[in-house]
Amino acid sequence: MLGVLALAVLLVLATDRFYGHSSIAFAAAIIMLIVANAPMLRFNCPKCGKNAFFRGPLVVPWPNRTCTRCGTDLDQVPSQNR
């Protein structure tokens, strides 16, 4: 996710530098970020369904080891998504 974020920023900066402002570059960057974020949205706690990457209103690029809602150890629970 962080790599795609850096690539998206570079795409927008390079397009702006060489071709001027482009809405197409922004749209491409948004689509790249949505596609890269999709697998993160499916990594949920098997007991309560809370996403492991969300920390309140913030999203971080590494998952919790324990669920912040129900306390399940996510390192020990077999995942259906892997």
Secondary structure, DSSP 8 states (H G I E B T S, - for coil): -HHHHHHHHHHHHHHHHHH---HHHHHHHHHHHHHHHHHHHT-B-TTT--BTTEETTEE-SS--SB-TTT--BTTTS--S--
